[in-house]
Amino acid sequence: MLWHQLITVAIVALACTQLHMASSQTAGVNSCPKNFTLVGEKCLQSVARWYNWFEADRNCRSIGAGLLSLNNSLELYLLANWLNIDLPYTLELWTSGNLLGSSSIYYWQNTGQQARYLPWAKGQPKPSNGDCLMLAGTANQGTVANYSLEVRNCANWAISVCELLPAKNVTTTRICLKPDAYETVQVPRN
């Protein structure tokens, strides 16, 4: 009888260890790859090299990311704060927004979604200026503020920011044994 109790305790201890390992691995699941910084719900990487829009898009795609897109005012606020630290004094940078292939609707190249949040600069949009969207700010006492979108010629040169979403919780199902029942638990794949 003592052996049965000892084996039961050992199995429960093993199951608890597996659950602890699974939960500790899951804690770091929403993290960014090397050289990316988590800003809000996106992983961002600044690209201080000057490119035209097409080269900036190709550069981000070469590292498995896409050019910056904007979904709401909170993202713009967090981005502006991060830019003042990571790329101080940056007045202009490319976004993935463009009018390419459409006559009047802007899309985020990065996601393929219609651009619904468009914080236009005063006097914008001016489609006669080009087809690509640049985020432009104004210098304000050593920082850059008031970022807004401007339509620009895609051949212009600017720096850019690449984005990707944090790694999703990719899991597999494993069975953990308990003395009187089976229970499944989700653990991240390695």
Phi, psi and omega per residue, in radians:
M1 nan -0.650 3.132
L2 -1.095 -0.652 3.137
W3 -1.128 -0.683 3.122
H4 -1.103 -0.728 3.115
Q5 -1.165 -0.707 3.119
L6 -1.118 -0.745 3.117
I7 -1.147 -0.706 3.112
T8 -1.079 -0.784 3.116
V9 -1.085 -0.728 3.137
A10 -1.113 -0.725 3.136
I11 -1.163 -0.752 3.110
V12 -1.103 -0.733 3.112
A13 -1.085 -0.733 3.109
L14 -1.107 -0.758 3.120
A15 -1.093 -0.746 3.121
C16 -1.126 -0.689 3.096
T17 -1.094 -0.767 3.122
Q18 -1.088 -0.752 3.118
L19 -1.108 -0.714 3.102
H20 -1.099 -0.769 3.119
M21 -1.097 -0.729 3.136
A22 -1.108 -0.753 -3.129
S23 -1.230 -0.605 3.130
S24 -1.253 -0.547 3.077
Q25 -1.275 -0.618 -3.134
T26 -1.183 -0.494 -3.106
A27 -1.029 -0.577 -3.118
G28 -1.715 0.232 -3.037
V29 -1.155 -0.734 -3.114
N30 -1.501 1.048 3.138
S31 -2.060 2.903 -3.091
C32 -1.725 2.667 3.059
P33 -1.156 2.935 3.108
K34 -0.960 2.460 3.135
N35 1.296 0.073 3.046
F36 -1.928 2.628 3.128
T37 -2.089 2.345 3.091
L38 -1.319 2.057 3.115
V39 -2.219 1.877 -3.032
G40 1.167 -2.107 -3.134
E41 -1.895 0.282 -3.117
K42 -2.203 2.672 2.996
C43 -1.706 2.181 -3.081
L44 -2.087 2.565 3.043
Q45 -2.365 2.161 3.111
S46 -1.389 2.517 3.105
V47 -2.145 1.762 -3.042
A48 -1.379 -0.054 3.114
R49 -1.459 2.506 -3.097
W50 -1.484 2.249 3.108
Y51 -2.387 2.768 2.891
N52 -1.371 3.036 -3.030
W53 -1.038 -0.760 -3.099
F54 -1.119 -0.743 3.115
E55 -1.182 -0.667 3.113
A56 -1.113 -0.742 3.103
D57 -1.103 -0.787 3.135
R58 -1.119 -0.674 3.126
N59 -1.085 -0.812 3.130
C60 -1.113 -0.732 3.141
R61 -1.117 -0.541 -3.122
S62 -1.173 -0.321 3.102
I63 -1.905 0.273 3.085
G64 1.389 0.369 -3.112
A65 -2.187 -2.957 3.079
G66 -2.468 2.873 3.067
L67 -1.105 2.732 -3.106
L68 -0.968 2.423 2.969
S69 -2.235 2.795 -3.128
L70 -2.171 2.325 -3.133
N71 -1.957 -0.391 -3.103
N72 -2.897 3.045 -3.078
S73 -1.193 -0.526 3.112
L74 -1.140 -0.756 3.084
E75 -1.038 -0.736 3.130
L76 -1.125 -0.715 3.123
Y77 -1.101 -0.850 3.137
L78 -1.120 -0.691 3.105
L79 -1.072 -0.808 -3.134
A80 -1.047 -0.752 3.111
N81 -1.109 -0.775 3.140
W82 -1.134 -0.739 3.137
L83 -1.055 -0.680 -3.136
N84 -1.152 -0.342 3.073
I85 -1.658 -0.836 -3.019
D86 -1.433 -0.671 3.125
L87 -2.296 1.183 -3.074
P88 -1.058 2.589 3.108
Y89 1.163 0.384 3.086
T90 -1.477 1.994 -3.107
L91 -1.626 -0.439 -3.093
E92 -2.486 2.437 3.030
L93 -2.677 2.635 -3.137
W94 -1.268 2.528 2.904
T95 -1.974 3.047 3.112
S96 -1.462 -0.038 -3.117
G97 -1.174 2.409 3.115
N98 -2.791 2.916 3.121
L99 -1.935 0.161 -3.084
L100 -1.083 2.244 3.127
G101 1.424 0.057 3.126
S102 -2.432 2.636 -3.120
S103 -1.658 -0.293 -3.082
S104 -2.610 -0.041 -3.087
I105 -2.025 2.217 3.103
Y106 -1.517 2.452 3.119
Y107 -2.191 2.681 2.984
W108 -1.548 1.971 3.134
Q109 -1.001 -0.644 -3.098
N110 -1.042 -0.719 -3.050
T111 -1.928 -0.295 -3.056
G112 1.373 0.027 -3.105
Q113 -1.529 2.617 3.034
Q114 -1.108 2.395 3.126
A115 -1.367 1.893 -3.112
R116 -1.715 -0.560 3.086
Y117 -1.686 1.870 -3.084
L118 -2.267 1.552 3.131
P119 -1.354 1.468 -3.035
W120 -1.204 2.520 2.973
A121 -1.262 2.839 3.126
K122 -1.012 2.309 3.120
G123 1.443 0.063 3.139
Q124 -1.837 2.784 0.030
P125 -1.461 2.581 3.063
K126 -2.134 1.540 -3.109
P127 -1.002 -0.384 3.117
S128 -1.201 -0.263 3.127
N129 -1.406 -0.282 -3.126
G130 2.616 -2.848 -3.066
D131 -2.114 -0.103 -3.029
C132 -1.977 2.651 -3.095
L133 -1.796 2.234 3.102
M134 -1.981 2.458 3.043
L135 -1.605 2.111 -3.080
A136 -2.166 2.441 3.130
G137 -2.147 3.102 3.104
T138 -2.101 2.479 3.113
A139 -1.229 2.380 -3.089
N140 -2.579 1.689 3.093
Q141 0.887 0.957 3.060
G142 1.490 -0.060 3.063
T143 -2.212 3.051 3.061
V144 -1.982 2.332 -3.089
A145 -2.365 3.108 3.051
N146 0.950 0.830 3.082
Y147 -1.143 2.377 3.100
S148 -2.629 2.903 -3.064
L149 -1.588 2.462 3.058
E150 -2.326 2.509 3.077
V151 -1.441 2.279 -3.120
R152 -2.372 2.827 3.016
N153 -1.189 2.284 -3.089
C154 -1.116 -0.291 3.134
A155 -1.463 -0.159 3.083
N156 -1.109 2.820 -3.114
W157 -1.877 2.426 3.078
A158 -2.846 2.927 3.020
I159 -1.434 3.109 -3.096
S160 -2.623 3.002 3.052
V161 -2.276 2.249 3.072
C162 -1.662 2.545 3.139
E163 -2.337 2.683 2.935
L164 -2.698 2.784 3.119
L165 -1.424 2.586 3.094
P166 -1.007 2.705 -3.135
A167 -0.975 2.338 3.109
K168 -1.334 2.813 3.115
N169 -1.335 1.603 3.118
V170 -1.579 2.088 -3.029
T171 -2.240 2.849 2.962
T172 -2.164 2.806 3.120
T173 -1.754 2.287 3.062
R174 -2.246 2.695 3.129
I175 -1.740 2.228 3.056
C176 -1.827 2.275 -3.096
L177 -1.520 2.325 2.979
K178 -2.049 2.777 -3.088
P179 -0.964 -0.652 -3.025
D180 -2.042 0.053 -3.077
A181 -2.805 2.929 3.013
Y182 -1.832 2.522 3.094
E183 -2.462 2.430 3.111
T184 -1.716 2.661 3.120
V185 -2.454 2.514 3.117
Q186 -1.629 2.190 3.109
V187 -2.220 2.536 -3.133
P188 -1.148 2.562 3.027
R189 -1.335 2.578 3.092
N190 -1.557 nan nan
